[in-house]
Amino acid sequence: MASTGRLRNDPGMRTPAILFAVLAAASFGDESVRAQGGVRQPMAPEDLAELRRVGGLTLSPDGTGLLYSVRTPNVANNTSIGAVFYLPTDRSSTPLQVASGGAPAWVGNGAFSAISDGTLMRIPMASGSLVRPPQIDQFELPAGATNVQWSPDGTAIAFTRAVLMDPPVTATHQDLPKANARAYEDLMVRHWDRWNDGTFSHLFVQRLGAEPVDLMAGERVHTPLPPFGGAEHIAWSPDGKELCYTARRVENPEASTDSQLWVVRVDEHGRAPHRCITPNAPGYDVEPVYSPDGRWIVYSSMARPGFEADRNRVMLHDRQTGKNRELLPGFDASPHELSWTEDSKHLFFTVDTRGTTQLYTCEVPDSGASKAVAVTKGRHRLSGPQVAPDGEHVYALMTKTERAAEVVSVDVRSGGITQITNVNGDAYARFSPITVDEEWFDATDGQKIHSWIIKPPGFDPQKKYPFLLYCQGGPQSQVGQWYSFRWNFHLMASQGYVVAAVNRRGLPGFGQAWNDQISRDWGGQAMQDLLSVCDAMQARDYIDRERSAAIGASFGGYTVYWLMGNAGDRFACMVSHCGVFNLESMYLATEELFFVNWDLGGPFWASPEVAAGYRRFSPHRYVKNWRTPLLVIHGEKDFRVPYDQGLQAFTAAQVMGVESRLLMFPEEGHWVLSPQNGVLWQREFYGWLARFCKDDDK
């Protein structure tokens, strides 16, 4: 539906039923923690699928209230329903459901907004309460609008939407109305889970009551960067006169990580020039954030071109001088989610470290470098920090291995963390508790390997348990205290397994050198790290070596295929989801060539040394050793690791006479996202493990 381009403000109008019901509803965010009948049960796949998902945390400018979104899955309908909640920061009242939909945002201190079914709703508040009767402004967004952000004065919005720049090949053959084809003359013909359809994501600005203006009209350029970039790639200046955004204006964007930050004035009807503020920076430059006083733009930058997992540097752009400098040059970690204090003198950010994600802070001096200081410690993952105006408290989402996201408050002086929502409290009260231990193991090269060891409810070291070696993907992605709704360690332990989740070589959180070691060494030290932990765990009295399995997705799926041919008889079965099987065919079928060019050294014909690496590390070269039962899972819309990789592996297993099963999802990509497909995935996953790793007599 096309945009009306008009804001409707009619206090007497009929409130849409979907909103009226929500405004009248009571909160479900303050559940008491209690077990039904006092008896706890292990978590089941259906329980995991029905947990509510908390996100979208945002703090009001005056620091008095929080908005957050909650999505409630409906497995029976294969959908989910979104709602927005308000919670006063003094916790003088329980959370109140204030809107349907999601994408909560503040419009100054006196109103908030949410988006439901393509409609942007602006709803006034007074002293932390809804204005009665609600005078709801409704704005019909242009079709496909995403990443909506209000200007600081609340008079305009910025958003992105797809704009057709390259008409399809069928447009030039109008006498063939039933023809269905695509045509391309350069790479990146598809990306992650979608074919290139000739559209580009452009940045728009729209004054309320006026028509939207395409600030990138005529350009074959994206903002935010696909496929994962979002609103964090775009920022308003404090005076509302300028936007800063991330884009790749380079000769071969499909083969490069060279993105830059650009600024553009928004008051010149789309005719203003776009100015690059990060020239001569060949890696990713992303996530700009203006300081409240307007002097600085802080952003994240990677130094090495073509490397998507380089160290994230904190860079500071001085809007007065135009100069850029690194703020934390000696910090051997990658800060994320940069947030300013109100006085523009400090930053807060999150950092992956030793299998956790902590809150850090630093000063912002007028010149020179600063020093990162840890605010929190403990076994958790903090994300989405929201800094209070006084700088003494930070609100965030916190997850742990055994608990999905909840809103917490961090006391900056003490580092203390207080949970302030309990959205899934009733559910977790029904689940039997598991145990999570942090351990370090000896590597073959004398290093120490960090691992999370997750144990079942009622763990008894005098008993023997089946064992799962979890192989992480990425390749560069920390095994942290996240809460996955697919690879869920809580659920694995609840099904009776002891799990070793290993931060092997090539993962962040342990210094950049540890992270870098995976590149061009896929089947090398990283595999030895996993086997070292596996052998140490299988030597323990409480592990049943005969009931062990290796599991993983993406690079973890590659790892499973590698172990199929190189791990001997350590495992009773294996599960590979969207794994790389044949490095040579993978190179020619994947989409972001800069990734394989960096991690594998280029195409397999690049040099004798590169060709030798492909031969040494490609799992398909070791099929002759395959003996272990294998479950292969893949999504047909996975274009990062194309589904033929799974088909090849399944064919190899079948030809070798290996007991094997192929589970293919026609409508899923690299991840399984729909609720019912998620439950089916879990049932097949645990069904396969039960065939070979469960002992009915124990």
PEGITA-V873376 format. One record per backbone hydrogen bond with DSSP energy under -1.0 kcal/mol. NH is the residue of the N-H (numbers start at 1). CO is the residue of the C=O. E is the energy in kcal/mol with one decimal. If there is no record, write none. Layout:
nh:NH co:CO e:E
nh:NH co:CO e:E
This chain:
nh:8 co:138 e:-2.0
nh:13 co:10 e:-2.2
nh:20 co:16 e:-3.1
nh:21 co:17 e:-2.4
nh:23 co:19 e:-2.8
nh:24 co:20 e:-1.6
nh:25 co:22 e:-1.2
nh:38 co:35 e:-1.4
nh:39 co:36 e:-1.5
nh:41 co:430 e:-3.4
nh:48 co:44 e:-1.9
nh:49 co:45 e:-2.1
nh:50 co:46 e:-1.2
nh:51 co:48 e:-1.2
nh:53 co:71 e:-2.7
nh:55 co:69 e:-2.2
nh:58 co:67 e:-2.3
nh:60 co:65 e:-2.9
nh:63 co:60 e:-2.0
nh:66 co:87 e:-2.6
nh:67 co:58 e:-2.7
nh:68 co:85 e:-1.7
nh:69 co:55 e:-3.1
nh:70 co:83 e:-2.6
nh:71 co:53 e:-2.5
nh:72 co:81 e:-2.9
nh:74 co:79 e:-3.6
nh:78 co:74 e:-1.0
nh:79 co:74 e:-1.9
nh:81 co:72 e:-2.2
nh:83 co:70 e:-1.6
nh:84 co:99 e:-2.8
nh:85 co:68 e:-3.1
nh:86 co:96 e:-2.8
nh:87 co:66 e:-2.5
nh:89 co:64 e:-2.2
nh:91 co:88 e:-1.9
nh:96 co:86 e:-2.7
nh:98 co:84 e:-2.7
nh:99 co:84 e:-1.3
nh:101 co:82 e:-1.7
nh:102 co:115 e:-2.2
nh:105 co:113 e:-1.8
nh:107 co:111 e:-2.5
nh:112 co:123 e:-2.2
nh:113 co:105 e:-3.0
nh:114 co:121 e:-1.7
nh:115 co:102 e:-2.7
nh:116 co:119 e:-2.3
nh:119 co:116 e:-1.7
nh:120 co:139 e:-3.1
nh:121 co:114 e:-3.0
nh:122 co:137 e:-2.9
nh:123 co:112 e:-3.2
nh:125 co:110 e:-2.6
nh:126 co:129 e:-3.1
nh:129 co:126 e:-1.4
nh:131 co:124 e:-1.4
nh:136 co:134 e:-1.0
nh:137 co:122 e:-2.4
nh:138 co:8 e:-1.6
nh:139 co:120 e:-2.7
nh:141 co:118 e:-1.9
nh:145 co:142 e:-2.2
nh:146 co:160 e:-2.8
nh:149 co:158 e:-2.7
nh:151 co:156 e:-2.7
nh:154 co:151 e:-2.0
nh:157 co:206 e:-2.2
nh:158 co:149 e:-2.9
nh:159 co:204 e:-1.9
nh:160 co:146 e:-2.7
nh:161 co:202 e:-1.5
nh:163 co:200 e:-2.4
nh:165 co:198 e:-3.0
nh:166 co:198 e:-2.1
nh:171 co:168 e:-1.8
nh:172 co:169 e:-1.2
nh:173 co:170 e:-1.5
nh:176 co:173 e:-2.2
nh:179 co:176 e:-1.9
nh:191 co:194 e:-3.0
nh:193 co:191 e:-2.3
nh:194 co:191 e:-1.8
nh:196 co:189 e:-3.1
nh:200 co:163 e:-2.3
nh:202 co:161 e:-2.5
nh:204 co:159 e:-3.3
nh:205 co:213 e:-1.9
nh:206 co:157 e:-2.7
nh:208 co:155 e:-2.2
nh:210 co:207 e:-2.6
nh:213 co:205 e:-2.6
nh:215 co:203 e:-2.6
nh:219 co:216 e:-2.1
nh:221 co:219 e:-1.2
nh:223 co:201 e:-1.9
nh:229 co:225 e:-2.2
nh:233 co:230 e:-2.3
nh:234 co:231 e:-1.9
nh:235 co:244 e:-2.4
nh:237 co:242 e:-2.5
nh:240 co:237 e:-2.1
nh:243 co:264 e:-2.3
nh:244 co:235 e:-2.7
nh:245 co:262 e:-2.5
nh:246 co:233 e:-1.4
nh:247 co:260 e:-2.2
nh:255 co:252 e:-1.9
nh:256 co:253 e:-1.1
nh:259 co:257 e:-1.7
nh:260 co:247 e:-3.0
nh:262 co:245 e:-2.8
nh:263 co:275 e:-2.4
nh:264 co:243 e:-2.1
nh:266 co:241 e:-1.9
nh:271 co:268 e:-1.9
nh:275 co:263 e:-2.6
nh:277 co:261 e:-2.5
nh:286 co:300 e:-2.5
nh:289 co:298 e:-2.1
nh:291 co:296 e:-2.3
nh:294 co:291 e:-2.1
nh:297 co:317 e:-1.8
nh:298 co:289 e:-2.5
nh:299 co:315 e:-2.3
nh:300 co:286 e:-2.5
nh:301 co:313 e:-1.8
nh:302 co:284 e:-2.6
nh:307 co:304 e:-1.2
nh:313 co:301 e:-3.2
nh:315 co:299 e:-3.0
nh:316 co:325 e:-2.8
nh:317 co:297 e:-2.9
nh:318 co:323 e:-2.9
nh:319 co:295 e:-2.8
nh:322 co:318 e:-3.0
nh:325 co:316 e:-1.8
nh:327 co:314 e:-3.1
nh:331 co:328 e:-1.6
nh:333 co:331 e:-1.7
nh:336 co:350 e:-2.4
nh:339 co:348 e:-2.6
nh:341 co:346 e:-1.9
nh:344 co:341 e:-1.9
nh:347 co:362 e:-2.5
nh:348 co:339 e:-2.9
nh:349 co:360 e:-2.1
nh:350 co:336 e:-2.6
nh:351 co:358 e:-2.1
nh:353 co:356 e:-3.0
nh:354 co:509 e:-2.5
nh:356 co:353 e:-1.6
nh:357 co:380 e:-2.2
nh:358 co:351 e:-2.4
nh:360 co:349 e:-3.3
nh:361 co:373 e:-2.2
nh:362 co:347 e:-1.8
nh:364 co:345 e:-2.4
nh:370 co:327 e:-3.2
nh:373 co:361 e:-2.9
nh:375 co:359 e:-3.2
nh:376 co:359 e:-1.4
nh:380 co:378 e:-1.2
nh:381 co:399 e:-2.2
nh:382 co:357 e:-1.5
nh:383 co:397 e:-2.1
nh:386 co:395 e:-2.9
nh:388 co:393 e:-2.7
nh:391 co:388 e:-2.0
nh:394 co:410 e:-2.0
nh:395 co:386 e:-2.9
nh:396 co:408 e:-2.0
nh:397 co:383 e:-2.8
nh:398 co:406 e:-2.6
nh:399 co:381 e:-2.1
nh:400 co:403 e:-2.4
nh:403 co:400 e:-1.8
nh:406 co:398 e:-1.4
nh:408 co:396 e:-2.9
nh:409 co:418 e:-2.7
nh:410 co:394 e:-3.1
nh:411 co:416 e:-2.7
nh:412 co:392 e:-2.5
nh:415 co:411 e:-3.0
nh:418 co:409 e:-2.7
nh:420 co:407 e:-2.9
nh:421 co:407 e:-1.1
nh:422 co:29 e:-1.5
nh:425 co:422 e:-1.8
nh:428 co:424 e:-2.4
nh:429 co:425 e:-1.9
nh:430 co:427 e:-1.4
nh:432 co:41 e:-1.7
nh:435 co:455 e:-1.9
nh:437 co:453 e:-2.8
nh:439 co:451 e:-2.6
nh:441 co:449 e:-2.4
nh:443 co:447 e:-2.8
nh:446 co:443 e:-1.5
nh:449 co:441 e:-3.2
nh:451 co:439 e:-2.5
nh:452 co:501 e:-2.6
nh:453 co:437 e:-3.0
nh:454 co:499 e:-2.5
nh:455 co:435 e:-3.0
nh:459 co:456 e:-1.2
nh:463 co:460 e:-2.3
nh:465 co:542 e:-2.7
nh:467 co:547 e:-2.0
nh:468 co:498 e:-2.7
nh:469 co:549 e:-2.9
nh:470 co:500 e:-2.4
nh:471 co:551 e:-2.8
nh:477 co:475 e:-1.1
nh:480 co:478 e:-1.3
nh:488 co:486 e:-1.6
nh:492 co:488 e:-2.2
nh:493 co:489 e:-2.7
nh:494 co:490 e:-2.1
nh:495 co:491 e:-1.3
nh:496 co:493 e:-2.0
nh:497 co:492 e:-1.6
nh:498 co:466 e:-2.5
nh:499 co:454 e:-2.6
nh:500 co:468 e:-2.5
nh:501 co:452 e:-2.9
nh:502 co:470 e:-1.0
nh:503 co:450 e:-2.9
nh:504 co:502 e:-1.5
nh:506 co:514 e:-1.9
nh:515 co:511 e:-1.7
nh:516 co:512 e:-2.7
nh:517 co:513 e:-1.1
nh:519 co:516 e:-1.4
nh:520 co:599 e:-2.9
nh:521 co:518 e:-2.3
nh:524 co:521 e:-2.0
nh:528 co:524 e:-1.6
nh:529 co:525 e:-2.5
nh:530 co:526 e:-1.8
nh:531 co:527 e:-2.3
nh:532 co:528 e:-2.3
nh:533 co:529 e:-2.0
nh:534 co:530 e:-2.6
nh:535 co:531 e:-2.9
nh:536 co:532 e:-2.0
nh:537 co:533 e:-2.5
nh:538 co:534 e:-2.8
nh:539 co:535 e:-1.1
nh:540 co:537 e:-1.7
nh:543 co:540 e:-1.5
nh:544 co:465 e:-2.7
nh:547 co:544 e:-2.0
nh:549 co:467 e:-2.2
nh:550 co:573 e:-1.3
nh:551 co:469 e:-2.3
nh:552 co:575 e:-1.3
nh:554 co:577 e:-2.3
nh:556 co:553 e:-2.6
nh:558 co:554 e:-2.4
nh:559 co:555 e:-2.6
nh:560 co:556 e:-1.9
nh:561 co:557 e:-2.2
nh:562 co:558 e:-2.7
nh:563 co:559 e:-3.0
nh:564 co:560 e:-2.1
nh:567 co:563 e:-2.1
nh:570 co:567 e:-1.3
nh:572 co:548 e:-3.7
nh:574 co:629 e:-1.9
nh:575 co:550 e:-2.1
nh:576 co:631 e:-2.6
nh:577 co:552 e:-2.4
nh:578 co:633 e:-3.1
nh:586 co:582 e:-2.4
nh:587 co:583 e:-2.1
nh:588 co:584 e:-1.3
nh:589 co:586 e:-1.0
nh:590 co:586 e:-2.2
nh:593 co:591 e:-1.6
nh:595 co:592 e:-1.4
nh:597 co:593 e:-2.8
nh:598 co:594 e:-1.8
nh:599 co:595 e:-2.8
nh:600 co:596 e:-2.2
nh:602 co:596 e:-1.1
nh:606 co:603 e:-2.4
nh:611 co:607 e:-2.6
nh:612 co:608 e:-2.0
nh:613 co:609 e:-1.7
nh:614 co:610 e:-2.2
nh:615 co:611 e:-2.1
nh:616 co:612 e:-2.4
nh:617 co:613 e:-2.4
nh:618 co:614 e:-1.6
nh:620 co:581 e:-1.6
nh:621 co:618 e:-1.8
nh:622 co:619 e:-2.1
nh:625 co:622 e:-2.0
nh:626 co:623 e:-2.2
nh:630 co:659 e:-2.1
nh:631 co:574 e:-2.2
nh:632 co:661 e:-3.1
nh:633 co:576 e:-2.7
nh:634 co:663 e:-2.1
nh:636 co:665 e:-2.5
nh:637 co:668 e:-2.7
nh:638 co:635 e:-1.6
nh:639 co:192 e:-3.7
nh:645 co:642 e:-2.5
nh:647 co:643 e:-2.0
nh:648 co:644 e:-2.8
nh:649 co:645 e:-2.0
nh:650 co:646 e:-2.6
nh:651 co:647 e:-2.7
nh:652 co:648 e:-2.6
nh:653 co:649 e:-2.4
nh:654 co:650 e:-2.5
nh:655 co:651 e:-2.8
nh:656 co:652 e:-2.0
nh:657 co:654 e:-1.3
nh:658 co:653 e:-2.8
nh:661 co:630 e:-1.9
nh:663 co:632 e:-3.2
nh:665 co:634 e:-2.4
nh:668 co:665 e:-1.0
nh:678 co:674 e:-2.3
nh:679 co:675 e:-1.9
nh:680 co:676 e:-2.5
nh:681 co:677 e:-2.7
nh:682 co:678 e:-2.1
nh:683 co:679 e:-2.4
nh:684 co:680 e:-2.6
nh:685 co:681 e:-2.8
nh:686 co:682 e:-2.7
nh:687 co:683 e:-2.0
nh:688 co:684 e:-2.4
nh:689 co:685 e:-2.0
nh:690 co:686 e:-2.3
nh:691 co:687 e:-1.3
nh:693 co:689 e:-3.0
nh:698 co:695 e:-2.2
